[in-house]
Amino acid sequence: MKDLTQIIATRVGTELERVALIQAARAEGRMRLARDLHDSVLQNLTAARLKLKLIGEAFPDGARQKLMEVGSLILEQQQCVRKFVDENRPGEEGNLARLDQDLPEFLDLLRMQWSCSIDVSIGSPGMMVPRWMLFEIMQLISEAVANAVRHGRATVVRIGFIGSAGLLELDISDNGTGIADGLTSKKPFSLSQRIAELGGSLAICRSSPGIGLTITLPLKPGLR
């Protein structure tokens, strides 16, 4: 029974790792990747649940309950993957994310993770971005906060959103140690690479105290 549970857990872990890698892929391939998720990962997880159910029928009640718990875990992950697929289907209107509704929970987790204050300002109420971009924005913010706390010992991070003419400007500043006088700031490699892949630009400046980042991203895939 223990070996069987380990095999199933390993299978689920492999599938989740695959989903994580897919989510980290470049945004322009999201619709194609969503289709691949639907055709492969979801079907594999469904097959795993069905096999698990059949195997459970041959076990006593106690063991069957444990298998049902694993099945519930698989179902939960199926729902997460399906949500991603549904949000990235091609040709569907209204596939937008509202920043003031979709970011707060994520930002609360970041505050807990790094034990710092994160202040957010959104230029216009109800500002919307393509849902494929929401994941990218979260990754950019996550890395910027991590850098500010780990390298600059910041305790406060300020984030501002400004949208205009098909562009999104993301201003991130902190109260960390900043850049020493006489030194030139280096752009974080990973952050710069992600922004470049999105067709955006990154500028770094001194703030008092800390460092300021200005990230500009095109809101439409055609602009990338």
N, C-alpha and C positions, 0 to 999 in steps of 0.2 A: 504494500500500500504506500509506504514512504517513498519507494523508488518511483512509483507511478506518479505521485504528486510532484516529485522533483522533475520528472520528464515534462509534465504538463506546465509547471512553472517556468521551466527553461524555454519551452515553446512560446509561451506568452511573452516572456522577457525578450526573446528574439524578435517577435513581431513588434513589440513596443519600441525596441531599439530601431527597427527599420522605419517605423512611423516618425520617430524623432529625427532621423537622418533626412527623411523626405521633407519634413517641416523646415529643416534648415537649408534646403536647396534654394536656388535663386527664384525670386518671385515670378519671373516671366514663365516659369515652367509649372506653375501651380495647378493650372487647369488640367494639363496633361497628367501631372502626378496624381491629382484627385481621381482621375479616371483609372489610373493604374492601381490606386488604393482600393477602389471599388472592385476591380476585377481580380485582385490578388489577395491583399491582406484581409479584407472583410470576408471573402469566401473561405480563406484558410481558418479564420477565427470561428466562423460558423461551423465548419467541418469539425474543428476541435471540440466545440460545445456538443455537437451531436454524438461524437465518439465518446465523450466524457459521460453523457447521459446513458448511452448503451452499456458502458463499462460499469456504471454505478448500479445498474439493475441486478448485477451479479454479486453485489457486496451486501453485507448486513447493514442495518439502519445507521449505526454509528459511523461506519466508513463512508456510507453513501452521503451522509450529511457533509462530510469534509469535501467530497468531490463536488457537491452542490455549491459549496462556498467558492471553490476554484472556478466553477462554471459561472457564478455571479461576477467574479472578477473579470473573466473574459467578456461577459456581456457588457459590463461597464466600459471596458476599453473599446468594444465594438461601437458603442454609442458615441464615444469621443471621436473615433475615426470617422464614423458616419457624419457627425456634425461638421468635421473638416471637409469631407467630400461634398456635402450639401452646400456649404458656404462657398465652394470654389467651382461649382458647375458652370460651364461656359454658357453664354447667351441668356443668363438670368438677370432681370432687372432688380434694382433695390439691394444689390449685394454690397452694402455699405456698413461701416461701423461708426458709431457715434462716440467720440473720444470721451466725453464726460460720463458716459454710461459704461463703456467697455474697459477703461483704464484703471478706475479706482481700486478694484480688487487686486489687480496685478501690482499696483503701486504699494498697497498695504503689505503685500508679501515682501516686496523689496525693502520696505522700512524695517520689517521684522528681521529680514536676513542680514542687513548691514547695520542695524541699530543706529539709523540716522534719520533726520527729518527731511522729507521730500515735499517741497511746495510746488504746486502746479497752477499755471495760469493758461487758460484757453482763450484765444483772441476773441472769438465770437461764440455765443451760446449755441449748442447743438452742432458744432463743427463736425463734419463727416469726412471720412477717408475711405478709399476702397478697402474692403476687408482683407485682401491679400497683403495690404500695406500695414495693417494693424500689427501683425506678427513681426514685421520688420522693425516697426517703431519700438515695440517691446524689447526686441533684441538690442537695438541701439541704446535705449535708455538703460537697460540692464548692464551693459558693458560700461557705459559712461559712469554710472553710479559706482560700480565695482572699482573702476580706476580711481575715482575721486576719493573713495574711502581707503582703499588699499595703498595707493601711492601718495595721495595728498593728505591723508588723515582727516578728510572732511567730515563734518558732523551735520552739515546742511547742504542740500542740493536743490537748486531752483530750476524748474523746467517751464518753458513758455512755448506755446504753439501760435503761429500766425499763418493764415492761409490767404493766398491771393493769386489771381491769374494762373490757375492750374499748378501752383507750387505750394509746398508746405515748408515753412521755416520752423525749425526746432532749435530753440536756444537753451543751452544747459550750462549753468554756472554753479560754483561751489565755494565754500569758505575754507578750502584746504590751504596747504602750504604754497601752492602756486608755482611759478617759475622763478628761479633765482635770478637776480640781476646779472645781466651780461650773458645769459644763456639763451639759446634759441629753442623754442618748444618743438618737439617732434610729434608728428601726428601718429596716434596709435594705429599700428598696422592693421589689426583685425577690423577695427572700426572703420578705418579708411577704405579697406577692401570691400566691406559690405555696402558702404555708401556709394562707392564707385560702381558696383554691380547694379545698383538701383538707378544709375545715371545721375546721381546727386553730387553735391560738393560739400567740403568740410573746411571751415576756417577756425583757427585757434587764436585766442587773444588772452591777455592778462586781465584779470578782474581784481578787485580789491576787497578782500583777499581772494586767493584761489585762481582758477582757470575758467575761461568761458569758451564754449563750443557753439558754433553756429552751423547747423546742418540744413541744407536745402535739398528738397526732394521733389521730383515731378509727380503729380498726382495721377496722371494718366499713363497707362502702359505704353502708348504710342510715343510718349515723350522720352522714354528711357533709351 
